[in-house]
Amino acid sequence: KATVSVLYWGKKKWKRKKKRDGQEKKKLNKKTPSKVCCMKRPFEVIEISEDENTSEENMKKAAKKAVKKATTNPLMKMMAASKELKQAECVGVKGLYQFKDFVTQREADNLIAEIEAWTDCSWKKSTFNSHRYLVKNYGLVTLYAERATRLPDTSKGEHKTPHFLKPVIEKITDKKQPWAQLLPQDWVPNEGNINTYEKMRNDFLPSHFDDRALSGPVLAVLTLSGSATVTFKQFRSGTTQPQIDAGRVEAQLEKRVFFPNHCLQLVTGNSRYNFTHGIDTEDLSDEKRVCIVFRMSKAPQ
């Protein structure tokens, strides 16, 4: 018996290893097509046993079956996901990832309809970073002065996470998806906000850090409608928001990143802790922008 090793990277090639009296010789199997398929896969070696008289057609079938089996291997999936993550990371802003077409147009429209129908929670002027856009808050309430969080109080007009966001949260935290590798093992959003910006009102998002102690290590932002260009500014480690607001420090780097409609952005690592983010009115590509922010904030004590 002989052993066939299928080595593939991009366009697959076959190599045959023949063992004779303990000696291993390599030679290219000229009878076997050099292209099994054109799909790009990570490197893998598949061992297929054959008889000397095994037909070429049967070898083709065995090889295709083995390749299919290998590409469903968890390690292979992880390697493919790593490649996708590398492609998703935004150039110039380390730790910022963008996954396009996270929702379809229909899904986005349905979510916007649910948001508008959520009349128990009315639109309010944002009290965070000035009154420059409208917001609906949900989940844990962040107490910035006390450096703590608490559960929402319905008697004060505060709300738990609405039911229509749960499928979105399940998709973001789905361990089978490549972006889940960027999330801490126990990361499940427990608070956030739905923001709407309109050019006619001259709405904008002032440059800021989301609270780096209370708001968790990851920010997830889903754009439902209205593309925008977000400005990220990098500051030296340890820079505080009051220092920036007072103009006592200057940004080391400024990068403008386009956020297309229906995409998911994950703000992690360096982009989370050393970059501020903001949107100028003129950087709103459409008349209206609607997005949802998901965070896992510090649990109430």
PyMOL commands that set and color helices and strands:
alter all, ss='L'
color gray80, all
select helices_A, chain A and resi 56-71+74-88+105-117+154-156+163-172+178-182+199-201+241-245+269-273+281-283
alter helices_A, ss='H'
color red, helices_A
select strands_A, chain A and resi 2-8+13-20+23-27+44-50+96-99+124-125+134-139+141-143+148-150+191-198+205-208+219-225+228-234+253-259+264-267+275-279+288-295
alter strands_A, ss='S'
color yellow, strands_A
deselect
rebuild
show_as cartoon
